[in-house]
Amino acid sequence: IEKSGRSGKTVTVLGGPGIRALTAERRDDLLASLKRKFAAGGAIVEDTIEIQGDVRDRAKFFLQMLGFDA
């Protein structure tokens, strides 16, 4: 979770070797799925995925269902 540099708004940052290993197209697809699943905005920043809000627990569960180590 980060708030720094975002006017106090919370974002959940997803990164790590599993996310970095994805191709740009797969990362875009994962971002789209996460945004639909959590009804939140999001973006890809460098090699990480940022989702608006505190969705840590739900994101962890969702990524584990997709086969990621979380």
mmCIF file of the N, C-alpha and C atoms, coordinates in Angstrom:
data_MODEL
# 
_entry.id   MODEL 
# 
loop_
_atom_site.group_PDB 
_atom_site.id 
_atom_site.type_symbol 
_atom_site.label_atom_id 
_atom_site.label_alt_id 
_atom_site.label_comp_id 
_atom_site.label_asym_id 
_atom_site.label_entity_id 
_atom_site.label_seq_id 
_atom_site.pdbx_PDB_ins_code 
_atom_site.Cartn_x 
_atom_site.Cartn_y 
_atom_site.Cartn_z 
_atom_site.occupancy 
_atom_site.B_iso_or_equiv 
_atom_site.pdbx_formal_charge 
_atom_site.auth_seq_id 
_atom_site.auth_comp_id 
_atom_site.auth_asym_id 
_atom_site.auth_atom_id 
_atom_site.pdbx_PDB_model_num 
ATOM 1   N N  . ILE A 1 1  ? 0.866   -1.178  0.000   1.00 0.00 ? 1  ILE A N  1 
ATOM 2   C CA . ILE A 1 1  ? 0.000   0.000   0.000   1.00 0.00 ? 1  ILE A CA 1 
ATOM 3   C C  . ILE A 1 1  ? 0.903   1.228   0.000   1.00 0.00 ? 1  ILE A C  1 
ATOM 4   N N  . GLU A 1 2  ? 0.552   2.201   -0.797  1.00 0.00 ? 2  GLU A N  1 
ATOM 5   C CA . GLU A 1 2  ? 1.305   3.452   -0.841  1.00 0.00 ? 2  GLU A CA 1 
ATOM 6   C C  . GLU A 1 2  ? 0.337   4.624   -0.839  1.00 0.00 ? 2  GLU A C  1 
ATOM 7   N N  . LYS A 1 3  ? 0.782   5.716   -0.246  1.00 0.00 ? 3  LYS A N  1 
ATOM 8   C CA . LYS A 1 3  ? 0.040   6.968   -0.275  1.00 0.00 ? 3  LYS A CA 1 
ATOM 9   C C  . LYS A 1 3  ? 0.930   8.111   -0.748  1.00 0.00 ? 3  LYS A C  1 
ATOM 10  N N  . SER A 1 4  ? 2.220   7.900   -0.680  1.00 0.00 ? 4  SER A N  1 
ATOM 11  C CA . SER A 1 4  ? 3.185   8.940   -0.966  1.00 0.00 ? 4  SER A CA 1 
ATOM 12  C C  . SER A 1 4  ? 3.041   9.475   -2.391  1.00 0.00 ? 4  SER A C  1 
ATOM 13  N N  . GLY A 1 5  ? 2.941   10.786  -2.512  1.00 0.00 ? 5  GLY A N  1 
ATOM 14  C CA . GLY A 1 5  ? 2.884   11.429  -3.812  1.00 0.00 ? 5  GLY A CA 1 
ATOM 15  C C  . GLY A 1 5  ? 1.550   11.306  -4.511  1.00 0.00 ? 5  GLY A C  1 
ATOM 16  N N  . ARG A 1 6  ? 0.509   10.934  -3.771  1.00 0.00 ? 6  ARG A N  1 
ATOM 17  C CA . ARG A 1 6  ? -0.798  10.726  -4.393  1.00 0.00 ? 6  ARG A CA 1 
ATOM 18  C C  . ARG A 1 6  ? -1.880  11.529  -3.688  1.00 0.00 ? 6  ARG A C  1 
ATOM 19  N N  . SER A 1 7  ? -1.526  12.626  -3.104  1.00 0.00 ? 7  SER A N  1 
ATOM 20  C CA . SER A 1 7  ? -2.472  13.501  -2.394  1.00 0.00 ? 7  SER A CA 1 
ATOM 21  C C  . SER A 1 7  ? -3.226  12.751  -1.301  1.00 0.00 ? 7  SER A C  1 
ATOM 22  N N  . GLY A 1 8  ? -2.572  11.807  -0.647  1.00 0.00 ? 8  GLY A N  1 
ATOM 23  C CA . GLY A 1 8  ? -3.185  11.076  0.455   1.00 0.00 ? 8  GLY A CA 1 
ATOM 24  C C  . GLY A 1 8  ? -4.071  9.927   0.038   1.00 0.00 ? 8  GLY A C  1 
ATOM 25  N N  . LYS A 1 9  ? -4.205  9.678   -1.253  1.00 0.00 ? 9  LYS A N  1 
ATOM 26  C CA . LYS A 1 9  ? -5.044  8.578   -1.723  1.00 0.00 ? 9  LYS A CA 1 
ATOM 27  C C  . LYS A 1 9  ? -4.257  7.273   -1.676  1.00 0.00 ? 9  LYS A C  1 
ATOM 28  N N  . THR A 1 10 ? -4.946  6.208   -1.365  1.00 0.00 ? 10 THR A N  1 
ATOM 29  C CA . THR A 1 10 ? -4.316  4.907   -1.202  1.00 0.00 ? 10 THR A CA 1 
ATOM 30  C C  . THR A 1 10 ? -4.341  4.125   -2.506  1.00 0.00 ? 10 THR A C  1 
ATOM 31  N N  . VAL A 1 11 ? -3.217  3.495   -2.820  1.00 0.00 ? 11 VAL A N  1 
ATOM 32  C CA . VAL A 1 11 ? -3.151  2.570   -3.943  1.00 0.00 ? 11 VAL A CA 1 
ATOM 33  C C  . VAL A 1 11 ? -2.478  1.291   -3.478  1.00 0.00 ? 11 VAL A C  1 
ATOM 34  N N  . THR A 1 12 ? -2.876  0.184   -4.057  1.00 0.00 ? 12 THR A N  1 
ATOM 35  C CA . THR A 1 12 ? -2.253  -1.100  -3.798  1.00 0.00 ? 12 THR A CA 1 
ATOM 36  C C  . THR A 1 12 ? -1.296  -1.371  -4.949  1.00 0.00 ? 12 THR A C  1 
ATOM 37  N N  . VAL A 1 13 ? -0.034  -1.622  -4.624  1.00 0.00 ? 13 VAL A N  1 
ATOM 38  C CA . VAL A 1 13 ? 0.992   -1.844  -5.642  1.00 0.00 ? 13 VAL A CA 1 
ATOM 39  C C  . VAL A 1 13 ? 1.298   -3.337  -5.704  1.00 0.00 ? 13 VAL A C  1 
ATOM 40  N N  . LEU A 1 14 ? 1.141   -3.905  -6.884  1.00 0.00 ? 14 LEU A N  1 
ATOM 41  C CA . LEU A 1 14 ? 1.426   -5.320  -7.107  1.00 0.00 ? 14 LEU A CA 1 
ATOM 42  C C  . LEU A 1 14 ? 2.682   -5.426  -7.952  1.00 0.00 ? 14 LEU A C  1 
ATOM 43  N N  . GLY A 1 15 ? 3.660   -6.131  -7.442  1.00 0.00 ? 15 GLY A N  1 
ATOM 44  C CA . GLY A 1 15 ? 4.908   -6.284  -8.170  1.00 0.00 ? 15 GLY A CA 1 
ATOM 45  C C  . GLY A 1 15 ? 5.558   -7.596  -7.804  1.00 0.00 ? 15 GLY A C  1 
ATOM 46  N N  . GLY A 1 16 ? 6.797   -7.725  -8.131  1.00 0.00 ? 16 GLY A N  1 
ATOM 47  C CA . GLY A 1 16 ? 7.528   -8.938  -7.811  1.00 0.00 ? 16 GLY A CA 1 
ATOM 48  C C  . GLY A 1 16 ? 7.887   -9.699  -9.073  1.00 0.00 ? 16 GLY A C  1 
ATOM 49  N N  . PRO A 1 17 ? 8.590   -10.808 -8.887  1.00 0.00 ? 17 PRO A N  1 
ATOM 50  C CA . PRO A 1 17 ? 9.077   -11.556 -10.044 1.00 0.00 ? 17 PRO A CA 1 
ATOM 51  C C  . PRO A 1 17 ? 7.955   -12.107 -10.924 1.00 0.00 ? 17 PRO A C  1 
ATOM 52  N N  . GLY A 1 18 ? 6.838   -12.488 -10.341 1.00 0.00 ? 18 GLY A N  1 
ATOM 53  C CA . GLY A 1 18 ? 5.733   -13.020 -11.134 1.00 0.00 ? 18 GLY A CA 1 
ATOM 54  C C  . GLY A 1 18 ? 5.133   -11.983 -12.059 1.00 0.00 ? 18 GLY A C  1 
ATOM 55  N N  . ILE A 1 19 ? 4.982   -10.767 -11.569 1.00 0.00 ? 19 ILE A N  1 
ATOM 56  C CA . ILE A 1 19 ? 4.423   -9.683  -12.380 1.00 0.00 ? 19 ILE A CA 1 
ATOM 57  C C  . ILE A 1 19 ? 5.446   -9.217  -13.414 1.00 0.00 ? 19 ILE A C  1 
ATOM 58  N N  . ARG A 1 20 ? 6.697   -9.097  -13.004 1.00 0.00 ? 20 ARG A N  1 
ATOM 59  C CA . ARG A 1 20 ? 7.744   -8.643  -13.930 1.00 0.00 ? 20 ARG A CA 1 
ATOM 60  C C  . ARG A 1 20 ? 7.971   -9.635  -15.061 1.00 0.00 ? 20 ARG A C  1 
ATOM 61  N N  . ALA A 1 21 ? 7.738   -10.922 -14.815 1.00 0.00 ? 21 ALA A N  1 
ATOM 62  C CA . ALA A 1 21 ? 7.982   -11.946 -15.836 1.00 0.00 ? 21 ALA A CA 1 
ATOM 63  C C  . ALA A 1 21 ? 6.921   -11.939 -16.933 1.00 0.00 ? 21 ALA A C  1 
ATOM 64  N N  . LEU A 1 22 ? 5.792   -11.284 -16.699 1.00 0.00 ? 22 LEU A N  1 
ATOM 65  C CA . LEU A 1 22 ? 4.730   -11.249 -17.692 1.00 0.00 ? 22 LEU A CA 1 
ATOM 66  C C  . LEU A 1 22 ? 5.110   -10.344 -18.861 1.00 0.00 ? 22 LEU A C  1 
ATOM 67  N N  . THR A 1 23 ? 4.614   -10.691 -20.027 1.00 0.00 ? 23 THR A N  1 
ATOM 68  C CA . THR A 1 23 ? 4.799   -9.811  -21.173 1.00 0.00 ? 23 THR A CA 1 
ATOM 69  C C  . THR A 1 23 ? 3.912   -8.582  -20.977 1.00 0.00 ? 23 THR A C  1 
ATOM 70  N N  . ALA A 1 24 ? 4.168   -7.553  -21.737 1.00 0.00 ? 24 ALA A N  1 
ATOM 71  C CA . ALA A 1 24 ? 3.387   -6.321  -21.614 1.00 0.00 ? 24 ALA A CA 1 
ATOM 72  C C  . ALA A 1 24 ? 1.906   -6.584  -21.891 1.00 0.00 ? 24 ALA A C  1 
ATOM 73  N N  . GLU A 1 25 ? 1.623   -7.432  -22.861 1.00 0.00 ? 25 GLU A N  1 
ATOM 74  C CA . GLU A 1 25 ? 0.234   -7.747  -23.203 1.00 0.00 ? 25 GLU A CA 1 
ATOM 75  C C  . GLU A 1 25 ? -0.460  -8.498  -22.068 1.00 0.00 ? 25 GLU A C  1 
ATOM 76  N N  . ARG A 1 26 ? 0.229   -9.476  -21.477 1.00 0.00 ? 26 ARG A N  1 
ATOM 77  C CA . ARG A 1 26 ? -0.344  -10.231 -20.353 1.00 0.00 ? 26 ARG A CA 1 
ATOM 78  C C  . ARG A 1 26 ? -0.546  -9.328  -19.137 1.00 0.00 ? 26 ARG A C  1 
ATOM 79  N N  . ARG A 1 27 ? 0.394   -8.398  -18.920 1.00 0.00 ? 27 ARG A N  1 
ATOM 80  C CA . ARG A 1 27 ? 0.264   -7.463  -17.809 1.00 0.00 ? 27 ARG A CA 1 
ATOM 81  C C  . ARG A 1 27 ? -0.952  -6.564  -18.016 1.00 0.00 ? 27 ARG A C  1 
ATOM 82  N N  . ASP A 1 28 ? -1.175  -6.117  -19.250 1.00 0.00 ? 28 ASP A N  1 
ATOM 83  C CA . ASP A 1 28 ? -2.355  -5.313  -19.567 1.00 0.00 ? 28 ASP A CA 1 
ATOM 84  C C  . ASP A 1 28 ? -3.642  -6.101  -19.316 1.00 0.00 ? 28 ASP A C  1 
ATOM 85  N N  . ASP A 1 29 ? -3.657  -7.371  -19.713 1.00 0.00 ? 29 ASP A N  1 
ATOM 86  C CA . ASP A 1 29 ? -4.833  -8.213  -19.492 1.00 0.00 ? 29 ASP A CA 1 
ATOM 87  C C  . ASP A 1 29 ? -5.098  -8.416  -18.004 1.00 0.00 ? 29 ASP A C  1 
ATOM 88  N N  . LEU A 1 30 ? -4.036  -8.629  -17.229 1.00 0.00 ? 30 LEU A N  1 
ATOM 89  C CA . LEU A 1 30 ? -4.194  -8.797  -15.785 1.00 0.00 ? 30 LEU A CA 1 
ATOM 90  C C  . LEU A 1 30 ? -4.722  -7.521  -15.154 1.00 0.00 ? 30 LEU A C  1 
ATOM 91  N N  . LEU A 1 31 ? -4.208  -6.381  -15.572 1.00 0.00 ? 31 LEU A N  1 
ATOM 92  C CA . LEU A 1 31 ? -4.693  -5.101  -15.058 1.00 0.00 ? 31 LEU A CA 1 
ATOM 93  C C  . LEU A 1 31 ? -6.180  -4.928  -15.361 1.00 0.00 ? 31 LEU A C  1 
ATOM 94  N N  . ALA A 1 32 ? -6.582  -5.234  -16.578 1.00 0.00 ? 32 ALA A N  1 
ATOM 95  C CA . ALA A 1 32 ? -7.992  -5.105  -16.951 1.00 0.00 ? 32 ALA A CA 1 
ATOM 96  C C  . ALA A 1 32 ? -8.865  -6.011  -16.099 1.00 0.00 ? 32 ALA A C  1 
ATOM 97  N N  . SER A 1 33 ? -8.410  -7.224  -15.848 1.00 0.00 ? 33 SER A N  1 
ATOM 98  C CA . SER A 1 33 ? -9.168  -8.163  -15.006 1.00 0.00 ? 33 SER A CA 1 
ATOM 99  C C  . SER A 1 33 ? -9.295  -7.647  -13.577 1.00 0.00 ? 33 SER A C  1 
ATOM 100 N N  . LEU A 1 34 ? -8.202  -7.130  -13.047 1.00 0.00 ? 34 LEU A N  1 
ATOM 101 C CA . LEU A 1 34 ? -8.219  -6.601  -11.677 1.00 0.00 ? 34 LEU A CA 1 
ATOM 102 C C  . LEU A 1 34 ? -9.144  -5.391  -11.576 1.00 0.00 ? 34 LEU A C  1 
ATOM 103 N N  . LYS A 1 35 ? -9.100  -4.517  -12.546 1.00 0.00 ? 35 LYS A N  1 
ATOM 104 C CA . LYS A 1 35 ? -9.948  -3.327  -12.525 1.00 0.00 ? 35 LYS A CA 1 
ATOM 105 C C  . LYS A 1 35 ? -11.422 -3.708  -12.579 1.00 0.00 ? 35 LYS A C  1 
ATOM 106 N N  . ARG A 1 36 ? -11.761 -4.688  -13.416 1.00 0.00 ? 36 ARG A N  1 
ATOM 107 C CA . ARG A 1 36 ? -13.156 -5.149  -13.478 1.00 0.00 ? 36 ARG A CA 1 
ATOM 108 C C  . ARG A 1 36 ? -13.563 -5.830  -12.179 1.00 0.00 ? 36 ARG A C  1 
ATOM 109 N N  . LYS A 1 37 ? -12.698 -6.683  -11.663 1.00 0.00 ? 37 LYS A N  1 
ATOM 110 C CA . LYS A 1 37 ? -13.004 -7.465  -10.456 1.00 0.00 ? 37 LYS A CA 1 
ATOM 111 C C  . LYS A 1 37 ? -13.245 -6.564  -9.250  1.00 0.00 ? 37 LYS A C  1 
ATOM 112 N N  . PHE A 1 38 ? -12.436 -5.522  -9.095  1.00 0.00 ? 38 PHE A N  1 
ATOM 113 C CA . PHE A 1 38 ? -12.509 -4.664  -7.912  1.00 0.00 ? 38 PHE A CA 1 
ATOM 114 C C  . PHE A 1 38 ? -13.228 -3.350  -8.163  1.00 0.00 ? 38 PHE A C  1 
ATOM 115 N N  . ALA A 1 39 ? -13.725 -3.140  -9.365  1.00 0.00 ? 39 ALA A N  1 
ATOM 116 C CA . ALA A 1 39 ? -14.425 -1.892  -9.712  1.00 0.00 ? 39 ALA A CA 1 
ATOM 117 C C  . ALA A 1 39 ? -13.605 -0.681  -9.290  1.00 0.00 ? 39 ALA A C  1 
ATOM 118 N N  . ALA A 1 40 ? -12.341 -0.704  -9.701  1.00 0.00 ? 40 ALA A N  1 
ATOM 119 C CA . ALA A 1 40 ? -11.412 0.358   -9.319  1.00 0.00 ? 40 ALA A CA 1 
ATOM 120 C C  . ALA A 1 40 ? -10.566 0.742   -10.526 1.00 0.00 ? 40 ALA A C  1 
ATOM 121 N N  . GLY A 1 41 ? -9.975  1.902   -10.434 1.00 0.00 ? 41 GLY A N  1 
ATOM 122 C CA . GLY A 1 41 ? -9.045  2.334   -11.458 1.00 0.00 ? 41 GLY A CA 1 
ATOM 123 C C  . GLY A 1 41 ? -7.686  1.701   -11.220 1.00 0.00 ? 41 GLY A C  1 
ATOM 124 N N  . GLY A 1 42 ? -6.844  1.813   -12.193 1.00 0.00 ? 42 GLY A N  1 
ATOM 125 C CA . GLY A 1 42 ? -5.513  1.258   -12.032 1.00 0.00 ? 42 GLY A CA 1 
ATOM 126 C C  . GLY A 1 42 ? -4.638  1.628   -13.206 1.00 0.00 ? 42 GLY A C  1 
ATOM 127 N N  . ALA A 1 43 ? -3.357  1.345   -13.055 1.00 0.00 ? 43 ALA A N  1 
ATOM 128 C CA . ALA A 1 43 ? -2.388  1.663   -14.105 1.00 0.00 ? 43 ALA A CA 1 
ATOM 129 C C  . ALA A 1 43 ? -1.175  0.769   -13.961 1.00 0.00 ? 43 ALA A C  1 
ATOM 130 N N  . ILE A 1 44 ? -0.416  0.689   -15.038 1.00 0.00 ? 44 ILE A N  1 
ATOM 131 C CA . ILE A 1 44 ? 0.863   0.003   -15.005 1.00 0.00 ? 44 ILE A CA 1 
ATOM 132 C C  . ILE A 1 44 ? 1.931   1.075   -14.936 1.00 0.00 ? 44 ILE A C  1 
ATOM 133 N N  . VAL A 1 45 ? 2.742   1.016   -13.897 1.00 0.00 ? 45 VAL A N  1 
ATOM 134 C CA . VAL A 1 45 ? 3.818   1.979   -13.691 1.00 0.00 ? 45 VAL A CA 1 
ATOM 135 C C  . VAL A 1 45 ? 5.112   1.184   -13.608 1.00 0.00 ? 45 VAL A C  1 
ATOM 136 N N  . GLU A 1 46 ? 5.970   1.399   -14.588 1.00 0.00 ? 46 GLU A N  1 
ATOM 137 C CA . GLU A 1 46 ? 7.209   0.645   -14.744 1.00 0.00 ? 46 GLU A CA 1 
ATOM 138 C C  . GLU A 1 46 ? 6.854   -0.839  -14.809 1.00 0.00 ? 46 GLU A C  1 
ATOM 139 N N  . ASP A 1 47 ? 7.324   -1.659  -13.882 1.00 0.00 ? 47 ASP A N  1 
ATOM 140 C CA . ASP A 1 47 ? 7.018   -3.094  -13.898 1.00 0.00 ? 47 ASP A CA 1 
ATOM 141 C C  . ASP A 1 47 ? 6.046   -3.479  -12.799 1.00 0.00 ? 47 ASP A C  1 
ATOM 142 N N  . THR A 1 48 ? 5.249   -2.538  -12.331 1.00 0.00 ? 48 THR A N  1 
ATOM 143 C CA . THR A 1 48 ? 4.284   -2.841  -11.280 1.00 0.00 ? 48 THR A CA 1 
ATOM 144 C C  . THR A 1 48 ? 2.881   -2.469  -11.742 1.00 0.00 ? 48 THR A C  1 
ATOM 145 N N  . ILE A 1 49 ? 1.901   -3.058  -11.066 1.00 0.00 ? 49 ILE A N  1 
ATOM 146 C CA . ILE A 1 49 ? 0.504   -2.736  -11.310 1.00 0.00 ? 49 ILE A CA 1 
ATOM 147 C C  . ILE A 1 49 ? -0.012  -1.996  -10.096 1.00 0.00 ? 49 ILE A C  1 
ATOM 148 N N  . GLU A 1 50 ? -0.647  -0.854  -10.313 1.00 0.00 ? 50 GLU A N  1 
ATOM 149 C CA . GLU A 1 50 ? -1.221  -0.076  -9.215  1.00 0.00 ? 50 GLU A CA 1 
ATOM 150 C C  . GLU A 1 50 ? -2.738  -0.072  -9.353  1.00 0.00 ? 50 GLU A C  1 
ATOM 151 N N  . ILE A 1 51 ? -3.419  -0.447  -8.270  1.00 0.00 ? 51 ILE A N  1 
ATOM 152 C CA . ILE A 1 51 ? -4.874  -0.467  -8.229  1.00 0.00 ? 51 ILE A CA 1 
ATOM 153 C C  . ILE A 1 51 ? -5.308  0.540   -7.169  1.00 0.00 ? 51 ILE A C  1 
ATOM 154 N N  . GLN A 1 52 ? -6.290  1.352   -7.482  1.00 0.00 ? 52 GLN A N  1 
ATOM 155 C CA . GLN A 1 52 ? -6.762  2.355   -6.538  1.00 0.00 ? 52 GLN A CA 1 
ATOM 156 C C  . GLN A 1 52 ? -7.455  1.694   -5.358  1.00 0.00 ? 52 GLN A C  1 
ATOM 157 N N  . GLY A 1 53 ? -7.149  2.186   -4.176  1.00 0.00 ? 53 GLY A N  1 
ATOM 158 C CA . GLY A 1 53 ? -7.778  1.694   -2.954  1.00 0.00 ? 53 GLY A CA 1 
ATOM 159 C C  . GLY A 1 53 ? -6.963  0.606   -2.279  1.00 0.00 ? 53 GLY A C  1 
ATOM 160 N N  . ASP A 1 54 ? -7.439  0.190   -1.127  1.00 0.00 ? 54 ASP A N  1 
ATOM 161 C CA . ASP A 1 54 ? -6.797  -0.863  -0.346  1.00 0.00 ? 54 ASP A CA 1 
ATOM 162 C C  . ASP A 1 54 ? -7.482  -2.182  -0.679  1.00 0.00 ? 54 ASP A C  1 
ATOM 163 N N  . VAL A 1 55 ? -6.924  -2.901  -1.630  1.00 0.00 ? 55 VAL A N  1 
ATOM 164 C CA . VAL A 1 55 ? -7.501  -4.174  -2.055  1.00 0.00 ? 55 VAL A CA 1 
ATOM 165 C C  . VAL A 1 55 ? -6.515  -5.321  -1.825  1.00 0.00 ? 55 VAL A C  1 
ATOM 166 N N  . ARG A 1 56 ? -5.680  -5.192  -0.820  1.00 0.00 ? 56 ARG A N  1 
ATOM 167 C CA . ARG A 1 56 ? -4.620  -6.172  -0.581  1.00 0.00 ? 56 ARG A CA 1 
ATOM 168 C C  . ARG A 1 56 ? -5.134  -7.596  -0.451  1.00 0.00 ? 56 ARG A C  1 
ATOM 169 N N  . ASP A 1 57 ? -6.091  -7.817  0.446   1.00 0.00 ? 57 ASP A N  1 
ATOM 170 C CA . ASP A 1 57 ? -6.568  -9.177  0.702   1.00 0.00 ? 57 ASP A CA 1 
ATOM 171 C C  . ASP A 1 57 ? -7.254  -9.764  -0.513  1.00 0.00 ? 57 ASP A C  1 
ATOM 172 N N  . ARG A 1 58 ? -8.107  -8.981  -1.157  1.00 0.00 ? 58 ARG A N  1 
ATOM 173 C CA . ARG A 1 58 ? -8.819  -9.476  -2.338  1.00 0.00 ? 58 ARG A CA 1 
ATOM 174 C C  . ARG A 1 58 ? -7.863  -9.721  -3.492  1.00 0.00 ? 58 ARG A C  1 
ATOM 175 N N  . ALA A 1 59 ? -6.875  -8.826  -3.662  1.00 0.00 ? 59 ALA A N  1 
ATOM 176 C CA . ALA A 1 59 ? -5.904  -8.997  -4.743  1.00 0.00 ? 59 ALA A CA 1 
ATOM 177 C C  . ALA A 1 59 ? -5.045  -10.236 -4.510  1.00 0.00 ? 59 ALA A C  1 
ATOM 178 N N  . LYS A 1 60 ? -4.653  -10.463 -3.276  1.00 0.00 ? 60 LYS A N  1 
ATOM 179 C CA . LYS A 1 60 ? -3.843  -11.639 -2.951  1.00 0.00 ? 60 LYS A CA 1 
ATOM 180 C C  . LYS A 1 60 ? -4.616  -12.911 -3.286  1.00 0.00 ? 60 LYS A C  1 
ATOM 181 N N  . PHE A 1 61 ? -5.867  -12.982 -2.868  1.00 0.00 ? 61 PHE A N  1 
ATOM 182 C CA . PHE A 1 61 ? -6.697  -14.148 -3.138  1.00 0.00 ? 61 PHE A CA 1 
ATOM 183 C C  . PHE A 1 61 ? -6.870  -14.356 -4.644  1.00 0.00 ? 61 PHE A C  1 
ATOM 184 N N  . PHE A 1 62 ? -7.163  -13.283 -5.374  1.00 0.00 ? 62 PHE A N  1 
ATOM 185 C CA . PHE A 1 62 ? -7.373  -13.355 -6.816  1.00 0.00 ? 62 PHE A CA 1 
ATOM 186 C C  . PHE A 1 62 ? -6.103  -13.831 -7.522  1.00 0.00 ? 62 PHE A C  1 
ATOM 187 N N  . LEU A 1 63 ? -4.960  -13.284 -7.142  1.00 0.00 ? 63 LEU A N  1 
ATOM 188 C CA . LEU A 1 63 ? -3.696  -13.676 -7.776  1.00 0.00 ? 63 LEU A CA 1 
ATOM 189 C C  . LEU A 1 63 ? -3.346  -15.126 -7.456  1.00 0.00 ? 63 LEU A C  1 
ATOM 190 N N  . GLN A 1 64 ? -3.635  -15.578 -6.243  1.00 0.00 ? 64 GLN A N  1 
ATOM 191 C CA . GLN A 1 64 ? -3.377  -16.970 -5.891  1.00 0.00 ? 64 GLN A CA 1 
ATOM 192 C C  . GLN A 1 64 ? -4.256  -17.906 -6.719  1.00 0.00 ? 64 GLN A C  1 
ATOM 193 N N  . MET A 1 65 ? -5.486  -17.493 -6.988  1.00 0.00 ? 65 MET A N  1 
ATOM 194 C CA . MET A 1 65 ? -6.370  -18.313 -7.820  1.00 0.00 ? 65 MET A CA 1 
ATOM 195 C C  . MET A 1 65 ? -5.854  -18.417 -9.246  1.00 0.00 ? 65 MET A C  1 
ATOM 196 N N  . LEU A 1 66 ? -5.131  -17.391 -9.688  1.00 0.00 ? 66 LEU A N  1 
ATOM 197 C CA . LEU A 1 66 ? -4.556  -17.403 -11.039 1.00 0.00 ? 66 LEU A CA 1 
ATOM 198 C C  . LEU A 1 66 ? -3.210  -18.124 -11.086 1.00 0.00 ? 66 LEU A C  1 
ATOM 199 N N  . GLY A 1 67 ? -2.709  -18.569 -9.926  1.00 0.00 ? 67 GLY A N  1 
ATOM 200 C CA . GLY A 1 67 ? -1.466  -19.330 -9.899  1.00 0.00 ? 67 GLY A CA 1 
ATOM 201 C C  . GLY A 1 67 ? -0.231  -18.546 -9.535  1.00 0.00 ? 67 GLY A C  1 
ATOM 202 N N  . PHE A 1 68 ? -0.381  -17.293 -9.132  1.00 0.00 ? 68 PHE A N  1 
ATOM 203 C CA . PHE A 1 68 ? 0.761   -16.490 -8.695  1.00 0.00 ? 68 PHE A CA 1 
ATOM 204 C C  . PHE A 1 68 ? 1.094   -16.801 -7.238  1.00 0.00 ? 68 PHE A C  1 
ATOM 205 N N  . ASP A 1 69 ? 2.367   -16.669 -6.883  1.00 0.00 ? 69 ASP A N  1 
ATOM 206 C CA . ASP A 1 69 ? 2.771   -16.751 -5.474  1.00 0.00 ? 69 ASP A CA 1 
ATOM 207 C C  . ASP A 1 69 ? 2.497   -15.398 -4.837  1.00 0.00 ? 69 ASP A C  1 
ATOM 208 N N  . ALA A 1 70 ? 1.666   -15.403 -3.825  1.00 0.00 ? 70 ALA A N  1 
ATOM 209 C CA . ALA A 1 70 ? 1.347   -14.140 -3.173  1.00 0.00 ? 70 ALA A CA 1 
ATOM 210 C C  . ALA A 1 70 ? 1.394   -14.319 -1.666  1.00 0.00 ? 70 ALA A C  1 
# 
